[in-house]
Amino acid sequence: MILQDKVALVTGGASGIGRATAIAFGAAGAKVVFSDIRGVEGEETADLIRETGAECLFVKSDVSSEADVRELVQKAIATYGRLDCAFNNAGIDLAVKPLHEQSIEDFDKIMSINARGLFLCMKYEIQQMLMQGAGVIVNNSSTNGLVALPGISPYVASKHAVMGLTRSAALDYAKQGIRINAVKPGPIATELMARSADQMGITFDDLGSMVPMGRMGQATEIAQAVVFLCSDAASYITGQPLTIDGGYTAS
């Protein structure tokens, strides 16, 4: 098991890519701490992690709250004594509208979770990793952190912000034993993507037809990439985006 006895943290672990990654961390041998604002779905994820034979802790938490994020990391340390890996995945999307119709309130909401929330998570994760002298962080961006689609300008801005934070922080701590990278998923078959597709008036089949591989990606395919980036097999990789999109951005 490539993460045997490591301690891994996942935000937004109640469904989709976050859930798949929390399970994958457990299957790779890690003790898993994960958070979400949804309690029932979080407990369902905990049951799935335990089915792999791994230990886990679910913490109901809002990444846009500094107090919640601080407490989340503190609980991970109090329970398992350290923090080796973190996947900062929590994020939201919003209604599809051209920029001039987007509200300031919605812009602030998406930035508070997708960008400020990620900043807060990194801040407290890094504090612990500096004390340990090592650690790995993977942030969830998007192909919309590389290219763009119409109608979702606040979301695109937030995912570009993820990459800016990732690259800059990677340089801050490159000589201090902390690696920081990002994944950039393309169209992935999740509840979040289903809502977005519905708003755009298209189906998963429509999205899959836009991908050179001819299909949507699966959350487990992102999860395995995150596990790889957190493992010693990726020991010389930092400050990098790993685009996982079936060739979408290559076309």
Secondary structure, 3 states (H helix, E strand, C coil): CCCCCCEEEEECCCCHHHHHHHHHHHHCCCEEEEEECCHHHHHHHHHHHHCCCCCEEEEECCCCCHHHHHHHHHHHHHHHCCCCEEEECCCCCCCCCCHHHCCHHHHHHHHHHHHHHHHHHHHHHHHHHHHHCCEEEEEECCHHHCCCCCCCHHHHHHHHHHHHHHHHHHHHHCCCCEEEEEEEECCECCHHHHHHHHHHCCCHHHHHHCCCCCCCECHHHHHHHHHHHHCHHHCCCCCCEEEECCCCCCC
